[in-house]
């Protein structure tokens, strides 16, 4: 069952097993607010088990581009298109959020982004390979983020 993320009333529904559930809920709400404000898109998530195609696509890109395998269990995911951009998000039990921004008609604007919920450690599989910048969010506290550019076709 999918649900629209309400960025006005934070809910940890679907994320309860995460040790940083409130911060992860804030991170998820922060993304929902961005897409509502920029594209008038309702950010809808579903359990990762119901979004296997999206989770598999994200994991394939990570594996083929950087030989990365995320150890944490995916809790929720979403895939959608806004304008000419295919988007995918996976929210993990550890507090990690991974998004893929894949422009349909411009191969130079494709990237994978990592965001760490407030209070979580950098996952070992990312720690030695990426530097994380900090940003403040009213909904999510301090978010640490990094990214890499996608070179292949997916």
TIFI-919003 format. One record per residue: residue number from 1; x, y, z of N, C-alpha, C, O in turn. Coordinates in Angstrom, 3 decimals. Example, Ala and Ser with C-alpha at 12.3 -4.5 7.8 and 13.67 -1.06 7.14 Angstrom:
2
+-----+----------+----------+----------+----------+----------+----------+----------+----------+----------+----------+----------+----------+
: seq :     n.c1 :     n.c2 :     n.c3 :    ca.c1 :    ca.c2 :    ca.c3 :     c.c1 :     c.c2 :     c.c3 :     o.c1 :     o.c2 :     o.c3 :
+-----+----------+----------+----------+----------+----------+----------+----------+----------+----------+----------+----------+----------+
:   1 :   13.190 :   -5.690 :    7.800 :   12.300 :   -4.500 :    7.800 :   13.200 :   -3.300 :    7.800 :   14.236 :   -3.319 :    8.465 :
:   2 :   12.850 :   -2.250 :    7.080 :   13.670 :   -1.060 :    7.140 :   12.900 :    0.030 :    7.870 :   13.409 :    1.138 :    8.039 :
+-----+----------+----------+----------+----------+----------+----------+----------+----------+----------+----------+----------+----------+
***
This chain:
154
+-----+----------+----------+----------+----------+----------+----------+----------+----------+----------+----------+----------+----------+
: seq :     n.c1 :     n.c2 :     n.c3 :    ca.c1 :    ca.c2 :    ca.c3 :     c.c1 :     c.c2 :     c.c3 :     o.c1 :     o.c2 :     o.c3 :
+-----+----------+----------+----------+----------+----------+----------+----------+----------+----------+----------+----------+----------+
:   1 :    0.838 :   -1.181 :    0.000 :    0.000 :    0.000 :    0.000 :    0.884 :    1.246 :    0.000 :    1.797 :    1.354 :    0.818 :
:   2 :    0.627 :    2.168 :   -0.891 :    1.417 :    3.391 :   -0.952 :    0.750 :    4.491 :   -0.136 :   -0.457 :    4.469 :    0.106 :
:   3 :    1.567 :    5.450 :    0.278 :    1.033 :    6.569 :    1.051 :    1.768 :    7.855 :    0.686 :    2.973 :    7.851 :    0.433 :
:   4 :    1.021 :    8.946 :    0.664 :    1.589 :   10.260 :    0.401 :    2.273 :   10.741 :    1.681 :    1.701 :   10.664 :    2.768 :
:   5 :    3.497 :   11.234 :    1.540 :    4.249 :   11.727 :    2.690 :    3.740 :   13.121 :    3.042 :    3.752 :   14.028 :    2.210 :
:   6 :    3.300 :   13.275 :    4.274 :    2.804 :   14.560 :    4.782 :    3.970 :   15.297 :    5.437 :    4.480 :   14.870 :    6.473 :
:   7 :    4.387 :   16.403 :    4.827 :    5.529 :   17.132 :    5.391 :    5.101 :   18.167 :    6.431 :    5.950 :   18.844 :    7.010 :
:   8 :    3.810 :   18.295 :    6.671 :    3.331 :   19.187 :    7.727 :    3.173 :   18.457 :    9.055 :    3.353 :   19.056 :   10.116 :
:   9 :    2.842 :   17.179 :    9.008 :    2.678 :   16.352 :   10.200 :    3.561 :   15.130 :   10.055 :    3.175 :   14.147 :    9.423 :
:  10 :    4.756 :   15.192 :   10.644 :    5.715 :   14.104 :   10.497 :    5.183 :   12.803 :   11.086 :    4.586 :   12.781 :   12.161 :
:  11 :    5.417 :   11.733 :   10.356 :    5.014 :   10.403 :   10.795 :    6.160 :    9.437 :   10.533 :    6.818 :    9.511 :    9.495 :
:  12 :    6.397 :    8.536 :   11.471 :    7.417 :    7.512 :   11.275 :    6.825 :    6.236 :   10.686 :    7.512 :    5.217 :   10.617 :
:  13 :    5.580 :    6.272 :   10.266 :    4.925 :    5.092 :    9.684 :    5.782 :    4.526 :    8.552 :    6.193 :    5.249 :    7.644 :
:  14 :    6.040 :    3.240 :    8.625 :    6.866 :    2.564 :    7.634 :    8.340 :    2.555 :    7.972 :    9.116 :    1.805 :    7.379 :
:  15 :    8.732 :    3.393 :    8.929 :   10.148 :    3.541 :    9.279 :   10.429 :    3.146 :   10.724 :   11.535 :    3.359 :   11.220 :
:  16 :    9.443 :    2.576 :   11.398 :    9.523 :    2.334 :   12.841 :   10.717 :    1.492 :   13.262 :   11.216 :    1.668 :   14.373 :
:  17 :   11.191 :    0.590 :   12.422 :   12.295 :   -0.288 :   12.813 :   13.662 :    0.397 :   12.753 :   14.656 :   -0.173 :   13.202 :
:  18 :   13.719 :    1.595 :   12.210 :   14.983 :    2.325 :   12.136 :   15.349 :    2.897 :   13.505 :   14.487 :    3.446 :   14.190 :
:  19 :   16.617 :    2.777 :   13.916 :   17.033 :    3.370 :   15.190 :   16.990 :    4.901 :   15.169 :   17.039 :    5.538 :   16.222 :
:  20 :   16.898 :    5.487 :   13.982 :   16.801 :    6.946 :   13.846 :   15.502 :    7.314 :   13.124 :   15.482 :    8.235 :   12.307 :
:  21 :   14.424 :    6.596 :   13.426 :   13.142 :    6.758 :   12.724 :   12.650 :    8.202 :   12.649 :   12.247 :    8.635 :   11.569 :
:  22 :   12.661 :    8.987 :   13.766 :   12.184 :   10.369 :   13.652 :   13.015 :   11.211 :   12.680 :   12.461 :   12.010 :   11.925 :
:  23 :   14.337 :   11.037 :   12.695 :   15.196 :   11.793 :   11.781 :   14.992 :   11.335 :   10.338 :   14.982 :   12.158 :    9.423 :
:  24 :   14.830 :   10.029 :   10.130 :   14.583 :    9.507 :    8.792 :   13.234 :    9.990 :    8.273 :   13.099 :   10.299 :    7.089 :
:  25 :   12.240 :   10.057 :    9.146 :   10.932 :   10.598 :    8.761 :   11.061 :   12.065 :    8.363 :   10.407 :   12.512 :    7.421 :
:  26 :   11.899 :   12.813 :    9.074 :   12.149 :   14.208 :    8.726 :   12.842 :   14.334 :    7.380 :   12.520 :   15.223 :    6.592 :
:  27 :   13.789 :   13.451 :    7.115 :   14.488 :   13.442 :    5.835 :   13.513 :   13.133 :    4.695 :   13.542 :   13.778 :    3.647 :
:  28 :   12.660 :   12.148 :    4.916 :   11.643 :   11.783 :    3.915 :   10.682 :   12.955 :    3.678 :   10.320 :   13.240 :    2.537 :
:  29 :   10.276 :   13.623 :    4.745 :    9.370 :   14.775 :    4.629 :   10.047 :   15.942 :    3.917 :    9.403 :   16.671 :    3.162 :
:  30 :   11.345 :   16.117 :    4.157 :   12.108 :   17.170 :    3.493 :   12.073 :   16.964 :    1.972 :   11.903 :   17.921 :    1.217 :
:  31 :   12.232 :   15.731 :    1.535 :   12.163 :   15.424 :    0.103 :   10.751 :   15.667 :   -0.432 :   10.576 :   16.205 :   -1.525 :
:  32 :    9.750 :   15.266 :    0.347 :    8.359 :   15.462 :   -0.070 :    8.046 :   16.944 :   -0.258 :    7.391 :   17.325 :   -1.228 :
:  33 :    8.513 :   17.774 :    0.666 :    8.274 :   19.213 :    0.574 :    8.939 :   19.786 :   -0.674 :    8.343 :   20.608 :   -1.370 :
:  34 :   10.161 :   19.362 :   -0.961 :   10.882 :   19.840 :   -2.140 :   10.088 :   19.551 :   -3.416 :    9.891 :   20.445 :   -4.239 :
:  35 :    9.633 :   18.309 :   -3.581 :    8.923 :   17.952 :   -4.817 :    7.553 :   18.607 :   -4.908 :    7.083 :   18.899 :   -6.008 :
:  36 :    6.913 :   18.841 :   -3.789 :    5.624 :   19.540 :   -3.808 :    5.828 :   20.998 :   -4.218 :    5.090 :   21.524 :   -5.051 :
:  37 :    6.836 :   21.646 :   -3.624 :    7.077 :   23.059 :   -3.914 :    7.625 :   23.289 :   -5.319 :    7.223 :   24.242 :   -5.986 :
:  38 :    8.526 :   22.443 :   -5.774 :    9.162 :   22.656 :   -7.076 :    8.333 :   22.137 :   -8.248 :    8.279 :   22.776 :   -9.299 :
:  39 :    7.683 :   20.973 :   -8.075 :    6.992 :   20.335 :   -9.197 :    5.504 :   20.095 :   -8.962 :    4.832 :   19.545 :   -9.835 :
:  40 :    4.974 :   20.494 :   -7.808 :    3.596 :   20.196 :   -7.419 :    3.324 :   18.694 :   -7.514 :    2.266 :   18.265 :   -7.974 :
:  41 :    4.309 :   17.903 :   -7.067 :    4.219 :   16.444 :   -7.087 :    4.038 :   15.930 :   -5.661 :    4.786 :   16.298 :   -4.756 :
:  42 :    3.033 :   15.075 :   -5.476 :    2.832 :   14.429 :   -4.178 :    3.798 :   13.259 :   -4.063 :    3.719 :   12.305 :   -4.837 :
:  43 :    4.709 :   13.332 :   -3.099 :    5.747 :   12.326 :   -2.871 :    5.105 :   11.131 :   -2.180 :    4.716 :   11.218 :   -1.015 :
:  44 :    4.996 :   10.033 :   -2.883 :    4.312 :    8.839 :   -2.395 :    5.324 :    7.711 :   -2.235 :    6.117 :    7.454 :   -3.141 :
:  45 :    5.301 :    7.042 :   -1.095 :    6.211 :    5.920 :   -0.843 :    5.413 :    4.643 :   -0.603 :    4.225 :    4.684 :   -0.283 :
:  46 :    6.081 :    3.524 :   -0.764 :    5.476 :    2.240 :   -0.469 :    6.537 :    1.340 :    0.151 :    7.731 :    1.606 :    0.014 :
:  47 :    6.114 :    0.281 :    0.829 :    7.095 :   -0.636 :    1.404 :    8.057 :   -1.132 :    0.322 :    7.649 :   -1.380 :   -0.812 :
:  48 :    9.325 :   -1.272 :    0.677 :   10.338 :   -1.667 :   -0.302 :    9.995 :   -2.989 :   -0.984 :   10.300 :   -3.172 :   -2.162 :
:  49 :    9.369 :   -3.903 :   -0.262 :    8.982 :   -5.178 :   -0.854 :    7.965 :   -5.038 :   -1.974 :    7.888 :   -5.897 :   -2.853 :
:  50 :    7.186 :   -3.969 :   -1.951 :    6.200 :   -3.702 :   -3.003 :    6.793 :   -2.876 :   -4.146 :    6.172 :   -2.726 :   -5.198 :
:  51 :    7.998 :   -2.340 :   -3.933 :    8.643 :   -1.483 :   -4.930 :    9.937 :   -2.134 :   -5.421 :   10.949 :   -1.464 :   -5.625 :
:  52 :    9.882 :   -3.444 :   -5.604 :   11.076 :   -4.216 :   -5.955 :   11.762 :   -3.690 :   -7.214 :   12.990 :   -3.635 :   -7.270 :
:  53 :   10.993 :   -3.309 :   -8.211 :   11.577 :   -2.819 :   -9.462 :   12.413 :   -1.555 :   -9.221 :   13.504 :   -1.417 :   -9.775 :
:  54 :   11.906 :   -0.647 :   -8.405 :   12.638 :    0.590 :   -8.092 :   13.893 :    0.285 :   -7.285 :   14.973 :    0.786 :   -7.597 :
:  55 :   13.751 :   -0.537 :   -6.245 :   14.898 :   -0.885 :   -5.398 :   15.968 :   -1.595 :   -6.238 :   17.156 :   -1.295 :   -6.115 :
:  56 :   15.551 :   -2.524 :   -7.077 :   16.509 :   -3.250 :   -7.925 :   17.223 :   -2.313 :   -8.890 :   18.420 :   -2.477 :   -9.125 :
:  57 :   16.518 :   -1.335 :   -9.455 :   17.121 :   -0.367 :  -10.387 :   18.191 :    0.443 :   -9.663 :   19.297 :    0.606 :  -10.179 :
:  58 :   17.876 :    0.950 :   -8.479 :   18.846 :    1.726 :   -7.698 :   20.053 :    0.856 :   -7.349 :   21.192 :    1.294 :   -7.508 :
:  59 :   19.820 :   -0.364 :   -6.879 :   20.917 :   -1.251 :   -6.498 :   21.775 :   -1.645 :   -7.699 :   22.990 :   -1.800 :   -7.570 :
:  60 :   21.150 :   -1.807 :   -8.863 :   21.911 :   -2.119 :  -10.085 :   22.844 :   -0.966 :  -10.448 :   24.006 :   -1.189 :  -10.789 :
:  61 :   22.344 :    0.254 :  -10.376 :   23.179 :    1.418 :  -10.688 :   24.346 :    1.499 :   -9.706 :   25.481 :    1.731 :  -10.122 :
:  62 :   24.089 :    1.314 :   -8.422 :   25.162 :    1.362 :   -7.422 :   26.228 :    0.304 :   -7.709 :   27.424 :    0.589 :   -7.653 :
:  63 :   25.790 :   -0.908 :   -8.013 :   26.710 :   -2.020 :   -8.260 :   27.518 :   -1.797 :   -9.530 :   28.739 :   -1.957 :   -9.525 :
:  64 :   26.845 :   -1.427 :  -10.623 :   27.537 :   -1.299 :  -11.906 :   28.404 :   -0.050 :  -12.000 :   29.453 :   -0.073 :  -12.643 :
:  65 :   27.979 :    1.036 :  -11.367 :   28.742 :    2.285 :  -11.443 :   29.923 :    2.322 :  -10.462 :   31.012 :    2.772 :  -10.817 :
:  66 :   29.705 :    1.850 :   -9.236 :   30.723 :    1.996 :   -8.180 :   31.003 :    0.721 :   -7.397 :   31.694 :    0.765 :   -6.380 :
:  67 :   30.481 :   -0.410 :   -7.851 :   30.628 :   -1.683 :   -7.142 :   30.223 :   -1.550 :   -5.675 :   30.902 :   -2.050 :   -4.779 :
:  68 :   29.104 :   -0.866 :   -5.451 :   28.580 :   -0.636 :   -4.104 :   27.411 :   -1.566 :   -3.819 :   26.529 :   -1.756 :   -4.657 :
:  69 :   27.420 :   -2.139 :   -2.630 :   26.292 :   -2.919 :   -2.140 :   25.955 :   -2.360 :   -0.763 :   26.806 :   -2.342 :    0.126 :
:  70 :   24.726 :   -1.908 :   -0.585 :   24.291 :   -1.315 :    0.682 :   23.902 :   -2.448 :    1.634 :   23.097 :   -3.315 :    1.293 :
:  71 :   24.488 :   -2.422 :    2.829 :   24.256 :   -3.492 :    3.800 :   22.898 :   -3.359 :    4.491 :   22.295 :   -4.365 :    4.865 :
:  72 :   22.418 :   -2.141 :    4.660 :   21.169 :   -1.908 :    5.401 :   19.961 :   -2.421 :    4.614 :   19.989 :   -2.526 :    3.388 :
:  73 :   18.915 :   -2.730 :    5.351 :   17.670 :   -3.225 :    4.757 :   16.838 :   -2.051 :    4.248 :   16.606 :   -1.095 :    4.988 :
:  74 :   16.381 :   -2.110 :    2.984 :   15.490 :   -1.063 :    2.485 :   14.119 :   -1.178 :    3.157 :   13.562 :   -2.270 :    3.273 :
:  75 :   13.582 :   -0.030 :    3.601 :   12.261 :   -0.009 :    4.240 :   11.176 :    0.487 :    3.298 :   10.102 :   -0.108 :    3.201 :
:  76 :   11.466 :    1.582 :    2.605 :   10.483 :    2.185 :    1.691 :   11.179 :    2.632 :    0.427 :   12.391 :    2.847 :    0.405 :
:  77 :   10.389 :    2.769 :   -0.634 :   10.928 :    3.243 :   -1.907 :    9.832 :    3.930 :   -2.699 :    8.640 :    3.762 :   -2.441 :
:  78 :   10.279 :    4.707 :   -3.671 :    9.361 :    5.353 :   -4.601 :   10.087 :    5.592 :   -5.913 :   11.297 :    5.817 :   -5.940 :
:  79 :    9.340 :    5.538 :   -6.982 :    9.860 :    5.874 :   -8.301 :    8.804 :    6.673 :   -9.047 :    7.625 :    6.320 :   -9.032 :
:  80 :    9.228 :    7.755 :   -9.700 :    8.280 :    8.604 :  -10.417 :    9.043 :    9.458 :  -11.423 :   10.273 :    9.480 :  -11.437 :
:  81 :    8.290 :   10.155 :  -12.257 :    8.898 :   11.071 :  -13.212 :    8.285 :   12.453 :  -13.043 :    7.065 :   12.599 :  -12.971 :
:  82 :    9.149 :   13.469 :  -12.979 :    8.728 :   14.868 :  -12.980 :    9.487 :   15.558 :  -14.108 :   10.695 :   15.378 :  -14.261 :
:  83 :    8.766 :   16.343 :  -14.887 :    9.348 :   16.978 :  -16.070 :   10.019 :   15.874 :  -16.899 :    9.371 :   14.889 :  -17.251 :
:  84 :   11.305 :   16.031 :  -17.210 :   12.006 :   15.007 :  -17.989 :   12.968 :   14.205 :  -17.107 :   13.959 :   13.667 :  -17.599 :
:  85 :   12.678 :   14.125 :  -15.809 :   13.575 :   13.466 :  -14.863 :   12.900 :   12.250 :  -14.244 :   11.821 :   12.349 :  -13.659 :
:  86 :   13.552 :   11.110 :  -14.382 :   13.096 :    9.903 :  -13.684 :   13.770 :    9.909 :  -12.313 :   14.994 :    9.993 :  -12.213 :
:  87 :   12.968 :    9.821 :  -11.273 :   13.474 :    9.859 :   -9.899 :   13.206 :    8.520 :   -9.225 :   12.207 :    7.858 :   -9.504 :
:  88 :   14.110 :    8.134 :   -8.339 :   13.911 :    6.958 :   -7.492 :   14.515 :    7.257 :   -6.132 :   15.586 :    7.855 :   -6.033 :
:  89 :   13.829 :    6.844 :   -5.100 :   14.304 :    6.987 :   -3.717 :   14.170 :    5.661 :   -3.015 :   13.190 :    4.940 :   -3.201 :
:  90 :   15.178 :    5.337 :   -2.192 :   15.107 :    4.185 :   -1.306 :   15.513 :    4.673 :    0.078 :   16.562 :    5.295 :    0.242 :
:  91 :   14.682 :    4.389 :    1.067 :   14.945 :    4.760 :    2.458 :   15.289 :    3.483 :    3.218 :   14.530 :    2.514 :    3.196 :
:  92 :   16.442 :    3.489 :    3.892 :   16.979 :    2.295 :    4.545 :   16.819 :    2.348 :    6.054 :   16.724 :    3.419 :    6.653 :
:  93 :   16.792 :    1.173 :    6.649 :   16.628 :    1.034 :    8.095 :   17.711 :    1.773 :    8.878 :   17.449 :    2.263 :    9.977 :
:  94 :   18.917 :    1.861 :    8.331 :   20.037 :    2.528 :    9.008 :   19.836 :    4.037 :    9.138 :   20.479 :    4.683 :    9.965 :
:  95 :   18.929 :    4.606 :    8.305 :   18.740 :    6.057 :    8.256 :   19.248 :    6.666 :    6.960 :   19.131 :    7.872 :    6.747 :
:  96 :   19.809 :    5.837 :    6.098 :   20.327 :    6.271 :    4.806 :   19.181 :    6.444 :    3.812 :   18.231 :    5.662 :    3.795 :
:  97 :   19.289 :    7.473 :    2.994 :   18.385 :    7.679 :    1.870 :   19.240 :    7.774 :    0.614 :   20.211 :    8.530 :    0.567 :
:  98 :   18.870 :    7.001 :   -0.400 :   19.572 :    7.070 :   -1.688 :   18.557 :    7.490 :   -2.735 :   17.449 :    6.958 :   -2.804 :
:  99 :   18.965 :    8.467 :   -3.558 :   18.094 :    8.864 :   -4.662 :   18.858 :    8.814 :   -5.967 :   20.067 :    9.042 :   -6.014 :
: 100 :   18.132 :    8.514 :   -7.017 :   18.682 :    8.542 :   -8.366 :   17.910 :    9.586 :   -9.143 :   16.682 :    9.549 :   -9.210 :
: 101 :   18.648 :   10.523 :   -9.734 :   18.079 :   11.531 :  -10.622 :   18.588 :   11.179 :  -12.018 :   19.787 :   11.261 :  -12.282 :
: 102 :   17.689 :   10.793 :  -12.899 :   18.068 :   10.281 :  -14.208 :   17.290 :   11.035 :  -15.275 :   16.131 :   10.723 :  -15.548 :
: 103 :   17.931 :   12.028 :  -15.874 :   17.239 :   12.794 :  -16.912 :   17.046 :   11.921 :  -18.146 :   17.935 :   11.166 :  -18.540 :
: 104 :   15.879 :   12.041 :  -18.738 :   15.518 :   11.211 :  -19.882 :   16.278 :   11.630 :  -21.138 :   16.732 :   10.776 :  -21.900 :
: 105 :   16.419 :   12.928 :  -21.359 :   16.984 :   13.411 :  -22.623 :   18.339 :   14.101 :  -22.497 :   18.796 :   14.723 :  -23.456 :
: 106 :   18.988 :   14.008 :  -21.347 :   20.283 :   14.665 :  -21.171 :   21.176 :   13.796 :  -20.283 :   21.074 :   13.833 :  -19.057 :
: 107 :   22.043 :   13.021 :  -20.914 :   22.887 :   12.078 :  -20.179 :   23.908 :   12.765 :  -19.277 :   24.544 :   12.099 :  -18.461 :
: 108 :   24.081 :   14.074 :  -19.402 :   25.054 :   14.777 :  -18.558 :   24.474 :   15.170 :  -17.201 :   25.205 :   15.653 :  -16.336 :
: 109 :   23.185 :   14.973 :  -17.007 :   22.547 :   15.350 :  -15.739 :   21.912 :   14.136 :  -15.080 :   20.697 :   14.071 :  -14.895 :
: 110 :   22.756 :   13.180 :  -14.732 :   22.308 :   11.956 :  -14.064 :   23.214 :   11.718 :  -12.874 :   24.438 :   11.761 :  -12.998 :
: 111 :   22.609 :   11.465 :  -11.711 :   23.426 :   11.306 :  -10.508 :   22.730 :   10.441 :   -9.474 :   21.513 :   10.263 :   -9.493 :
: 112 :   23.541 :    9.912 :   -8.574 :   23.066 :    9.198 :   -7.394 :   23.419 :   10.046 :   -6.194 :   24.563 :   10.478 :   -6.050 :
: 113 :   22.442 :   10.291 :   -5.327 :   22.667 :   11.073 :   -4.120 :   22.491 :   10.226 :   -2.877 :   21.628 :    9.349 :   -2.824 :
: 114 :   23.316 :   10.494 :   -1.879 :   23.228 :    9.827 :   -0.581 :   22.923 :   10.878 :    0.465 :   23.551 :   11.937 :    0.476 :
: 115 :   21.979 :   10.610 :    1.337 :   21.707 :   11.501 :    2.465 :   21.648 :   10.666 :    3.735 :   21.032 :    9.601 :    3.770 :
: 116 :   22.299 :   11.166 :    4.774 :   22.360 :   10.477 :    6.053 :   21.477 :   11.201 :    7.051 :   21.581 :   12.415 :    7.226 :
: 117 :   20.607 :   10.445 :    7.702 :   19.741 :   11.020 :    8.729 :   20.567 :   11.495 :    9.913 :   21.625 :   10.943 :   10.215 :
: 118 :   20.066 :   12.522 :   10.574 :   20.694 :   13.049 :   11.778 :   20.840 :   11.922 :   12.796 :   19.869 :   11.227 :   13.095 :
: 119 :   22.044 :   11.738 :   13.329 :   22.260 :   10.745 :   14.377 :   22.801 :    9.415 :   13.892 :   23.147 :    8.568 :   14.715 :
: 120 :   22.886 :    9.201 :   12.595 :   23.414 :    7.915 :   12.110 :   24.890 :    8.056 :   11.745 :   25.356 :    9.136 :   11.381 :
: 121 :   25.605 :    6.952 :   11.850 :   27.000 :    6.899 :   11.418 :   27.044 :    6.734 :    9.898 :   26.090 :    6.244 :    9.294 :
: 122 :   28.156 :    7.145 :    9.285 :   28.331 :    6.910 :    7.857 :   28.494 :    5.403 :    7.654 :   29.340 :    4.788 :    8.303 :
: 123 :   27.712 :    4.806 :    6.775 :   27.838 :    3.362 :    6.539 :   29.258 :    3.011 :    6.076 :   29.851 :    3.750 :    5.290 :
: 124 :   29.805 :    1.892 :    6.558 :   31.172 :    1.513 :    6.198 :   31.404 :    1.430 :    4.686 :   32.490 :    1.752 :    4.204 :
: 125 :   30.376 :    0.997 :    3.939 :   30.547 :    0.866 :    2.492 :   30.674 :    2.220 :    1.786 :   31.090 :    2.280 :    0.629 :
: 126 :   30.314 :    3.312 :    2.484 :   30.418 :    4.656 :    1.902 :   31.538 :    5.485 :    2.531 :   32.039 :    6.418 :    1.903 :
: 127 :   31.930 :    5.162 :    3.746 :   32.819 :    6.014 :    4.553 :   34.136 :    6.351 :    3.869 :   34.557 :    7.507 :    3.893 :
: 128 :   34.786 :    5.390 :    3.271 :   36.107 :    5.647 :    2.682 :   36.024 :    6.151 :    1.241 :   37.041 :    6.518 :    0.652 :
: 129 :   34.829 :    6.170 :    0.679 :   34.693 :    6.485 :   -0.745 :   34.056 :    7.841 :   -1.043 :   34.163 :    8.345 :   -2.161 :
: 130 :   33.386 :    8.439 :   -0.033 :   32.671 :    9.690 :   -0.268 :   32.900 :   10.661 :    0.881 :   33.036 :   10.254 :    2.035 :
: 131 :   32.940 :   11.939 :    0.558 :   32.950 :   12.997 :    1.563 :   31.529 :   13.531 :    1.648 :   30.847 :   13.667 :    0.633 :
: 132 :   31.088 :   13.831 :    2.861 :   29.715 :   14.260 :    3.070 :   29.681 :   15.709 :    3.531 :   30.352 :   16.088 :    4.492 :
: 133 :   28.887 :   16.516 :    2.827 :   28.677 :   17.912 :    3.197 :   27.451 :   17.990 :    4.097 :   26.563 :   17.142 :    4.015 :
: 134 :   27.402 :   18.997 :    4.951 :   26.279 :   19.173 :    5.879 :   25.345 :   20.268 :    5.390 :   25.773 :   21.269 :    4.816 :
: 135 :   24.059 :   20.050 :    5.632 :   23.065 :   21.091 :    5.393 :   22.036 :   21.006 :    6.499 :   21.798 :   19.934 :    7.055 :
: 136 :   21.431 :   22.126 :    6.818 :   20.400 :   22.183 :    7.861 :   19.024 :   22.097 :    7.216 :   18.794 :   22.600 :    6.116 :
: 137 :   18.117 :   21.442 :    7.937 :   16.739 :   21.311 :    7.495 :   15.831 :   21.451 :    8.703 :   16.090 :   20.856 :    9.749 :
: 138 :   14.762 :   22.240 :    8.565 :   13.795 :   22.359 :    9.662 :   13.132 :   21.027 :    9.960 :   12.812 :   20.731 :   11.111 :
: 139 :   12.923 :   20.221 :    8.923 :   12.241 :   18.938 :    9.101 :   13.190 :   17.826 :    9.534 :   12.800 :   16.937 :   10.291 :
: 140 :   14.434 :   17.870 :    9.058 :   15.332 :   16.728 :    9.250 :   16.547 :   17.020 :   10.123 :   17.384 :   16.137 :   10.313 :
: 141 :   16.668 :   18.224 :   10.655 :   17.856 :   18.549 :   11.454 :   19.055 :   18.736 :   10.543 :   18.965 :   19.435 :    9.534 :
: 142 :   20.170 :   18.122 :   10.884 :   21.369 :   18.195 :   10.049 :   21.393 :   16.990 :    9.118 :   21.355 :   15.840 :    9.555 :
: 143 :   21.456 :   17.282 :    7.838 :   21.542 :   16.232 :    6.820 :   22.965 :   16.252 :    6.281 :   23.497 :   17.314 :    5.959 :
: 144 :   23.573 :   15.089 :    6.184 :   24.870 :   14.978 :    5.522 :   24.639 :   14.308 :    4.179 :   23.959 :   13.284 :    4.101 :
: 145 :   25.200 :   14.878 :    3.125 :   24.941 :   14.354 :    1.799 :   26.168 :   14.277 :    0.926 :   27.153 :   14.983 :    1.142 :
: 146 :   26.094 :   13.403 :   -0.068 :   27.136 :   13.251 :   -1.070 :   26.477 :   12.719 :   -2.341 :   25.292 :   12.388 :   -2.337 :
: 147 :   27.245 :   12.640 :   -3.425 :   26.675 :   12.139 :   -4.678 :   27.790 :   11.686 :   -5.608 :   28.970 :   11.939 :   -5.365 :
: 148 :   27.385 :   11.007 :   -6.683 :   28.293 :   10.741 :   -7.791 :   27.495 :   10.807 :   -9.082 :   26.286 :   10.580 :   -9.093 :
: 149 :   28.184 :   11.119 :  -10.162 :   27.584 :   11.242 :  -11.493 :   27.491 :    9.860 :  -12.125 :   28.439 :    9.075 :  -12.073 :
: 150 :   26.346 :    9.574 :  -12.719 :   26.122 :    8.301 :  -13.427 :   26.696 :    8.423 :  -14.830 :   26.414 :    9.385 :  -15.545 :
: 151 :   27.502 :    7.441 :  -15.218 :   28.119 :    7.458 :  -16.550 :   27.433 :    6.523 :  -17.531 :   27.456 :    6.772 :  -18.737 :
: 152 :   26.818 :    5.442 :  -17.034 :   26.203 :    4.439 :  -17.904 :   24.763 :    4.744 :  -18.258 :   24.207 :    5.759 :  -17.841 :
: 153 :   24.166 :    3.851 :  -19.034 :   22.767 :    3.957 :  -19.438 :   21.950 :    2.931 :  -18.662 :   22.301 :    1.752 :  -18.618 :
: 154 :   20.874 :    3.380 :  -18.059 :   20.024 :    2.494 :  -17.263 :   18.570 :    2.717 :  -17.615 :   17.691 :    2.065 :  -17.052 :
+-----+----------+----------+----------+----------+----------+----------+----------+----------+----------+----------+----------+----------+
***
